[in-house]
């Protein structure tokens, strides 16, 4: 029998969120130099949320193998 989604452990349900809070959006805009200090936090532009994939680990392993071959 399968387990209901509401009964699963919280750490197993971690996913990328597709909506950021206002403070997270402001921080992201500041890091991209698209935020003006005198700008109002209301009506700020939308920010694309990039999903973090697991491909980085695979790429790191191939780099290690390449370094070991040399």
C-alpha positions, 0 to 999 in steps of 0.5 A: 500500500502506498503512503499518502503525500501528507504523511511523508517526511518533510526532508524527503519533500524538498523541491525547488520552489517556483515562487520566491518571497519578496525579500528573496526577490529583492536579494536576487535583484541586488545580486544581478545589479537590477535593484536601485536603493531608492526603489520600492519593494512593491511592484518589483519585476518577476524573477526567474527561479532556476532549478538546481540539478544534480548534473554538477556532481556528474560533471565534477566526477568527469573532471576528476577522471580527466585530471587523474589521466594526466 
